[in-house]
Amino acid sequence: MEKKTQKIEIPLPVPGHGAELIDTHCHLDMSAYEVDFEAVLARALAAGVTRIISVGIDLESSRRAIGLAEQHQGIYATVGVHPHNVAELSEADYAELQSLCRHAKVVAYGEIGLDYVKNYAPIALQKEHFARQVALAKDLQLPLVVHDREAHDDIMEILEAAGPFPAGGVMHCFSGDAAFVRRVLTLGFHISIPGVVTFAKAEMLHEAVREIPLASLVLETDGPFLAPVPKRGKRNEPQLMLFTAQKVAELKGVSLEEVARQTTMNAVRLFGLEG
Ligand SMILES: [Zn+2]
């Protein structure tokens, strides 16, 4: 007899009481969303994810993020150059980055940082451009969106030297342990939790989430990457952040609605969004 594999769809845990969520980090401008962009937004809205911050990784994607923010009320943009893309940065690029930041819907500077896993750009150049962009963001009084892969100590060294940051910042796609949580919080930064938190083996991240006060926590998809369980390996999109929110609620021992309420309030304050 042939075994029948039955596909059971795990329903999206949509919060009650009309609770809204904000996806603080998604790459909406990427080609992965081209075919069904409007449907992605509609599904997000239906799930309560009413606002999405589209994050730039180079000049081109920063421009595109601003374009999307101009066309859609619930979309905001960031401007910045990811560590993968810093090798070719010119003075003219810096001038344009600065001028893009004056757009009314640009709510943060990033994503910027250090990536010691892929090392697409030499470490010395990554550090130089991270420090320079941190200084630029500080000048512009914009919160920072920081990308940190296996570079905790160098990230903190650069940030601690450039601080304090009255406009704050967020450590996106957090991957540190509980001790690193405390170090990031000392800087006054928020910590953004990705779908990775739903992975069974992400025990260090589970421990970190327990350590982070709800007042310092925001949520993200990092879409189209890193879809949460039960969609792991598929394209990620903002509505799937509900699975991430539910896991955070479970780890913190609070309701999904409470996670939605707190993380939305935190994101509104950090990025200076409307109520
Ligand atoms: Zn990202």
Residues whose N, C-alpha, C, O or C-beta is under 5 A from the ligand:
A	BS01	ZN	D222
